[in-house]
Amino acid sequence: MAGTSAGAVDLRMGAKGLPAVLGNPYTGNGSPGSFLWTAMFDGLTALDKNGAISPALATGWKLNTPTSWQFSLRKGVTFSNGEPFNAKAVVATLTWLRTPEGMRMVVSPEISGIVSAEAVDDDTVVIKTAKPDPLLPARLSGIMIVAPGAWSELGPEGFSQTPFGTGSFAVKDWGKGARVTLEAFQNSWRKPKVDRLIIVNLPEDTSRVQALMSGQVDIAGNIGMDDLDMLEAAGMRTAVGGGMAVTALAIKTEGARNPALKDARVRQALNYAVDKEALNKALLRGLAPPAGQPASRGVTGYNPDVAAYPYDPAKAKALLAEAGYPNGFAMRFEVMVDRFPSDRAIYQTVVQSLAKIGVQLELKIVTVAAWLQNYNTGGWDKETDGFLLSTNSAPYNDVARPMEIYSCLRPGAFTCDKAMTEKLVVANEQMDVDKRMAELNELAKLYHDAAPMIYLNDQVDLFGVSPKLEGFALVNRVPAYDKITVRK
């Protein structure tokens, strides 16, 4: 698609939203920020299109001791403001994130085990952890390295307005929330094939689909299931990517007002009551198989021997009666809507399914901002018994991440099984790959049986793509912009 400058080539994407924090990559790791930040920044490592950890700003790494990792850095890399990328930049980023201010950032749990980062020379950095951490290289894929001089001078708020990274693009204009215009960073180590990337804020699914069909954008992000046939009929391509997550409704057992939810039999009953295969067939076009463990298919730690709870309302009722609730009970969950394909219809189906076993579920719809505030602070309404919380294994595609969130390890834990948490700690420190996989597979079965959530279905990411694009691929749930060519 032609840009405003003669001969320039633009790549335009319609996104569900733009990050309110603009260019601060430490305030979250999911949509909408990930659509923007992956264009501007890099971590030491990254996921490849198959979900495996691969080199990025680090070209290689090795374990010196069980608590010391050595990273060899990519040479000749610069930030978009001209600052050199080197070991000092890595140390500066990790050191700041370990300050009290940095530890308040959303990404801080990913590096909470780091005790130091030291520059051996310009191209080598050693990172030490308090305990053995086999996941450190993977965790660092979600820690974007920022230009240290600009960060120090501007501070987080100022840097968010004028961010500088090593990625393929640099921000030119924030567009007052309507769109973000980024220009190609020609000196990037992953030089893009287009001149500009324009991310347009189109919150409504229909507006993104219409913009793609009319040629106003080249990519429609996070479209709905109902849009696939229409786009394909219009000659557009569609891309389906694994979401590295399970759609789930978290059940509060810590500080819960409802004693019924503390009983594993009750939580299992809630899972037996929902026909997840019917959800997949009727609402998800067969693309999202039923889930019964924190890992979705393709995530490291997924146990193929742990099946989803089958649909068995009779067993659900029997479990409720056995637990002392033959007539059911009432509960309230907080959810966001229009976040995943068919989510409104899925939630209503869950409500109807639970009603058939006597459980009256009230859904309170909240904004993303309100949900994030409650999740980060534990400030849920006192009447809230559960909430939407997908088991998100992004950004590094390992089940340890959602298992940690659904455990005693999370500050202000909403669910806490001490025996399972002890096993998770052991797995998190297991440096032998085969032993670690065996331990994660055991945990998958334990998480299935403990049912700290209502497991629903594996998530999928759906994108509409113009036939003008070549080289389109989803990597870590977002388009790999630097690989895309736009045919005129």
C-alpha positions in Angstrom: 0.0 0.0 0.0 1.5 3.3 -1.0 2.5 5.8 1.7 2.4 9.5 1.5 5.9 9.8 0.4 6.6 9.0 -3.2 7.6 5.4 -3.6 7.2 4.6 0.1 5.5 1.4 1.2 3.2 1.3 4.2 2.1 -1.7 6.2 -1.2 -1.0 8.0 -2.7 -3.1 10.7 -6.1 -2.6 12.4 -5.7 -3.4 16.1 -8.3 -3.9 18.9 -6.6 -1.2 20.9 -3.5 0.8 21.6 -1.5 0.8 24.9 -2.4 3.6 27.2 1.1 3.5 28.5 2.4 4.1 24.9 6.1 3.0 24.6 6.8 1.6 28.1 7.3 -2.1 27.4 7.4 -3.1 31.1 3.8 -2.6 31.9 2.4 -5.8 30.4 3.1 -8.5 27.9 -0.1 -8.9 26.1 -2.4 -7.1 23.7 -2.7 -4.3 22.9 0.9 -3.4 23.9 2.5 -6.5 22.3 1.4 -5.5 18.8 3.4 -2.3 19.2 6.3 -3.2 21.4 7.5 -6.1 19.3 8.0 -3.8 16.4 10.2 -1.4 18.5 12.1 -3.6 21.0 14.0 -6.8 21.4 14.8 -9.1 24.3 18.0 -11.1 24.6 16.0 -14.1 23.4 12.8 -14.5 21.4 10.3 -17.2 20.4 10.5 -18.5 16.8 7.4 -19.3 14.8 7.3 -22.8 16.3 7.3 -21.5 19.8 10.9 -22.4 20.6 13.4 -20.1 22.3 15.8 -18.6 19.8 18.6 -16.0 19.7 17.7 -12.3 19.5 20.0 -9.7 21.1 21.9 -12.6 22.5 23.4 -14.9 20.0 24.0 -17.7 22.5 24.1 -18.6 26.2 25.5 -21.2 28.5 25.2 -22.2 32.1 28.4 -21.5 34.0 27.0 -22.8 37.3 23.5 -23.8 38.4 22.9 -20.1 39.3 25.0 -18.3 36.7 24.2 -17.8 33.0 26.5 -16.3 30.5 25.1 -14.6 27.4 27.0 -13.7 24.2 25.6 -10.5 22.7 24.9 -9.6 19.1 27.6 -7.2 17.8 27.1 -4.0 15.8 23.6 -3.3 17.1 22.4 0.2 17.9 19.3 1.7 19.4 17.1 3.9 17.2 18.5 7.0 18.9 22.1 6.0 18.0 23.1 4.6 21.4 25.2 1.4 21.2 23.7 -1.9 22.3 26.2 -3.7 24.5 26.5 -5.5 27.9 26.2 -2.2 29.8 22.7 -1.7 28.2 21.6 -5.1 29.4 23.0 -4.5 32.9 21.3 -1.1 33.0 17.9 -2.6 32.0 18.0 -5.4 34.5 19.4 -3.3 37.3 16.6 -0.7 36.9 14.0 -3.4 36.9 15.3 -4.6 40.2 14.8 -1.2 41.8 11.6 -0.6 43.9 10.1 1.3 41.1 11.0 -1.3 38.6 9.7 -4.1 40.7 6.2 -2.5 40.5 6.2 -3.1 36.8 4.1 -6.0 35.5 7.2 -7.8 34.0 9.0 -7.9 37.4 7.9 -11.4 38.4 9.7 -12.8 35.4 13.1 -11.6 36.7 12.4 -11.6 40.5 15.0 -14.4 40.9 17.9 -12.4 39.4 20.4 -11.1 42.0 22.9 -9.5 39.6 23.9 -8.7 36.0 27.5 -8.1 35.2 29.2 -7.0 32.0 32.3 -9.2 31.4 33.1 -7.1 28.3 31.0 -5.2 25.7 29.7 -8.4 24.2 29.3 -10.7 27.2 27.0 -10.4 30.2 26.7 -12.8 33.2 23.4 -13.0 35.0 23.2 -14.7 38.4 20.0 -16.0 40.1 19.3 -16.7 43.7 18.3 -20.3 42.8 18.7 -22.5 39.8 16.4 -21.3 37.1 16.2 -23.4 33.9 13.8 -20.9 32.4 15.9 -17.8 32.6 16.8 -17.6 28.9 13.1 -18.1 28.1 11.9 -15.5 30.7 14.3 -13.0 29.2 12.4 -13.1 25.9 9.7 -11.0 27.6 12.2 -8.4 28.9 12.7 -5.7 26.3 16.1 -3.9 26.4 15.7 -0.1 26.1 18.2 2.6 25.3 19.8 3.1 28.7 20.8 6.8 28.2 17.3 7.8 27.1 15.7 5.8 29.9 17.9 7.3 32.5 17.4 10.8 31.2 13.7 10.7 30.5 12.4 8.3 33.1 9.6 5.8 32.5 7.0 8.4 31.7 9.1 10.5 29.4 10.5 7.4 27.7 7.0 6.1 27.0 6.5 9.3 24.9 9.8 8.9 23.0 10.9 5.3 23.1 14.1 3.9 21.6 14.8 0.3 21.0 16.7 -2.0 18.7 13.7 -3.2 16.8 12.6 -2.8 13.2 10.7 0.4 13.7 10.7 3.6 15.7 7.7 5.7 16.6 7.2 8.9 14.5 3.8 9.9 15.7 1.5 8.7 18.4 -1.6 9.9 16.6 -3.6 11.0 19.6 -4.8 7.4 20.3 -6.3 6.9 16.8 -3.2 5.4 15.2 0.5 5.0 15.8 2.9 5.7 12.9 6.3 4.0 13.0 9.1 4.5 10.6 11.5 1.8 9.5 14.7 1.8 11.5 17.2 1.2 8.7 20.1 0.4 11.0 18.1 -2.3 12.9 19.7 -5.7 13.0 16.4 -7.0 11.7 15.8 -4.5 9.0 12.1 -4.4 7.8 10.9 -4.7 4.2 8.5 -1.8 4.3 9.0 1.9 5.0 6.3 2.5 7.6 4.2 0.5 10.0 0.9 2.1 10.9 -1.2 0.5 13.6 -4.8 1.8 13.6 -7.0 1.7 16.6 -10.2 0.0 15.6 -11.8 -1.5 18.8 -14.8 -3.1 17.1 -14.3 -6.4 15.3 -16.6 -5.3 12.4 -14.6 -2.1 11.9 -11.4 -4.0 11.5 -12.9 -6.5 9.1 -14.5 -3.7 7.0 -11.2 -1.8 7.0 -9.4 -4.9 5.6 -12.0 -5.6 3.0 -12.0 -1.9 1.8 -8.2 -1.8 1.6 -7.8 0.7 4.5 -5.6 -1.8 6.4 -3.6 -4.8 5.3 -4.0 -6.8 8.5 -7.0 -7.1 10.7 -5.9 -8.3 14.2 -8.0 -10.5 16.5 -11.0 -11.0 14.3 -14.0 -13.0 15.3 -15.0 -16.6 14.3 -18.0 -15.3 12.4 -15.7 -13.1 10.2 -13.6 -16.0 8.7 -16.1 -17.0 6.0 -16.8 -13.5 5.0 -13.2 -12.6 4.6 -12.3 -15.7 2.7 -15.3 -15.1 0.4 -14.0 -11.6 -0.2 -10.6 -13.0 -1.3 -8.8 -12.3 1.9 -6.5 -14.7 3.6 -6.9 -15.8 7.2 -4.3 -16.8 9.7 -4.9 -19.0 12.7 -2.3 -19.1 15.5 -2.1 -21.0 18.7 -2.8 -18.6 21.6 -0.4 -20.3 24.1 -3.3 -20.0 26.5 -6.4 -21.7 27.9 -9.5 -19.7 28.3 -10.4 -20.2 31.9 -12.4 -18.8 34.8 -10.3 -18.6 38.0 -12.0 -19.7 41.2 -11.1 -17.8 44.4 -10.3 -20.2 47.2 -8.1 -17.8 49.3 -10.2 -15.4 51.3 -13.3 -16.7 49.5 -16.7 -15.7 50.7 -18.2 -18.9 49.4 -17.1 -22.0 51.4 -18.3 -24.3 48.7 -15.5 -23.2 46.4 -12.9 -24.4 48.8 -14.0 -28.0 48.1 -12.2 -29.6 45.1 -15.3 -31.8 44.5 -17.3 -28.6 43.9 -14.7 -27.2 41.6 -14.6 -30.5 39.7 -18.4 -30.4 39.4 -18.3 -27.0 37.8 -15.9 -28.5 35.2 -18.1 -31.5 34.5 -21.1 -29.3 34.0 -19.7 -27.4 30.9 -19.7 -29.1 27.5 -16.4 -27.8 26.2 -16.6 -30.0 23.0 -19.9 -28.4 22.2 -18.4 -25.0 22.7 -15.6 -25.9 20.3 -18.0 -27.2 17.6 -20.7 -24.6 17.9 -18.8 -21.4 18.7 -15.2 -22.0 17.8 -15.4 -23.8 14.4 -13.5 -26.8 15.8 -10.3 -24.8 16.1 -10.2 -24.7 20.0 -10.1 -28.1 21.6 -11.4 -28.6 25.1 -8.8 -28.0 27.9 -8.3 -29.7 31.2 -4.8 -28.5 32.3 -3.0 -25.1 32.4 -1.0 -25.7 29.3 -2.6 -25.5 25.8 -1.4 -27.8 23.1 2.0 -26.8 21.8 3.1 -25.2 25.1 6.1 -26.7 26.9 4.8 -28.8 29.7 1.6 -29.9 28.0 0.7 -33.4 29.1 -1.2 -35.3 26.3 -2.3 -37.9 28.8 -4.4 -35.4 30.8 -7.8 -35.1 29.1 -10.4 -32.3 29.5 -13.3 -33.0 31.9 -16.0 -34.8 29.9 -19.5 -33.3 29.8 -21.3 -35.2 32.6 -24.0 -33.1 34.4 -25.1 -36.2 36.4 -21.6 -36.6 37.9 -21.5 -32.9 38.5 -24.7 -33.1 40.6 -23.5 -36.1 42.4 -20.2 -34.3 43.4 -22.2 -31.3 44.6 -24.4 -33.6 46.7 -21.4 -35.4 48.1 -19.8 -32.1 49.1 -23.0 -31.0 50.9 -24.6 -28.8 48.2 -27.3 -30.8 46.6 -29.3 -27.7 45.7 -26.3 -25.8 44.4 -25.4 -22.3 45.3 -24.9 -18.8 43.8 -21.7 -17.2 42.8 -20.4 -14.1 40.9 -17.5 -13.8 38.5 -16.0 -10.8 36.9 -15.2 -11.0 33.2 -14.1 -8.8 30.3 -15.8 -9.3 27.0 -14.8 -9.1 23.3 -11.3 -10.2 24.2 -11.3 -13.6 22.6 -13.3 -15.2 19.7 -16.9 -15.8 20.7 -16.2 -15.0 24.3 -19.6 -13.4 25.0 -21.4 -16.5 23.7 -19.1 -18.8 25.6 -19.7 -17.1 28.9 -23.5 -17.2 28.5 -23.3 -20.9 27.7 -21.3 -21.5 30.9 -24.0 -19.6 32.8 -26.7 -21.8 31.3 -24.8 -25.0 31.8 -24.1 -24.3 35.5 -27.8 -23.4 36.1 -28.7 -27.0 35.0 -26.8 -28.4 38.1 -28.3 -25.7 40.4 -25.3 -23.3 40.4 -26.4 -19.7 39.7 -23.6 -17.8 38.1 -23.8 -14.1 37.9 -21.4 -12.4 35.4 -20.2 -8.9 36.2 -18.7 -7.3 33.0 -15.8 -5.0 33.8 -13.5 -2.9 31.7 -10.0 -4.0 30.9 -8.6 -1.2 33.1 -10.8 -2.2 36.1 -9.9 -5.9 35.7 -6.2 -5.1 35.6 -6.4 -2.9 38.6 -8.2 -5.7 40.6 -5.9 -8.4 39.3 -2.7 -6.5 40.1 -3.9 -5.4 43.6 -6.2 -8.2 44.6 -8.9 -5.5 45.0 -11.8 -7.6 43.8 -15.2 -6.7 45.0 -16.0 -8.6 48.2 -18.9 -10.4 46.4 -16.5 -11.7 43.6 -16.0 -15.5 43.7 -13.9 -15.8 40.5 -12.8 -14.0 37.4 -11.7 -14.4 33.9 -8.0 -15.4 33.9 -6.6 -17.3 30.9 -3.7 -19.6 31.6 -1.4 -17.5 29.5 2.0 -19.1 28.8 3.2 -16.2 26.7 5.7 -14.6 26.3 7.9 -17.6 26.6 5.7 -20.6 25.9 6.1 -22.5 29.1 3.4 -23.8 31.5 5.4 -22.8 34.5 4.2 -19.2 34.0 0.4 -19.9 34.5 1.1 -22.5 37.1 3.0 -19.9 39.1 0.1 -17.5 38.8 -2.4 -20.2 39.9 -0.3 -21.0 43.0 0.9 -19.8 46.5 3.9 -18.2 44.7 1.8 -15.3 43.4 1.8 -12.3 45.8 -1.7 -12.0 47.2 -2.5 -15.5 45.9 -6.2 -16.1 45.1 -5.7 -19.9 45.1 -3.0 -21.8 47.1 -2.4 -25.5 47.3 0.8 -25.8 49.3 1.6 -29.4 48.2 1.3 -28.5 44.5 3.3 -25.3 45.0 6.2 -27.3 46.6 6.3 -29.5 43.6 6.2 -26.5 41.3 9.2 -25.0 43.1 11.1 -28.2 42.5 10.2 -28.2 38.8 11.2 -24.6 38.5 14.7 -25.4 39.8 15.2 -28.6 37.8 18.0 -28.2 35.3 17.6 -31.6 33.8 15.2 -31.2 30.8 13.8 -34.7 30.9 13.2 -34.7 34.7 11.7 -31.2 34.5 9.2 -32.4 31.8 8.3 -35.4 33.9 7.7 -33.1 36.9 5.5 -30.7 34.8 3.5 -33.6 33.5 2.8 -34.7 37.0 1.8 -31.2 37.9 -0.6 -31.1 34.9 -2.5 -34.0 36.4 -2.5 -32.4 39.9 -3.8 -29.1 38.4 -6.5 -31.0 36.5 -7.7 -32.7 39.7 -7.5 -29.7 42.0 -9.5 -27.7 39.4 -8.5 -24.2 40.5 -10.4 -22.9 37.5 -13.2 -23.8 35.2 -11.2 -25.0 32.2 -12.7 -24.1 28.9 -10.9 -24.3 25.6 -7.5 -23.7 24.1 -7.3 -20.1 22.7 -6.6 -19.3 19.1 -5.6 -16.0 17.5 -7.4 -15.1 14.3 -6.1 -12.6 11.8 -7.4 -11.4 8.4 -4.6 -10.7 5.9 -4.6 -8.9 2.6 -3.6 -11.0 -0.4 -1.0 -8.2 -1.1 1.1 -9.4 1.7 3.9 -11.9 1.4 5.8 -13.5 4.2 3.1 -13.1 6.8 3.6 -15.2 9.9 2.4 -15.0 13.5 5.2 -15.2 16.1 4.4 -15.1 19.8 0.8 -14.1 18.9 1.7 -11.1 16.8 2.7 -10.6 13.2 6.5 -10.7 12.4 6.4 -7.2 10.8 10.0 -7.3 9.6 9.4 -10.4 7.4 6.4 -8.9 5.6 6.5 -7.6 2.0 3.7 -5.5 0.5 3.1 -6.1 -3.2 1.9 -3.0 -5.0 
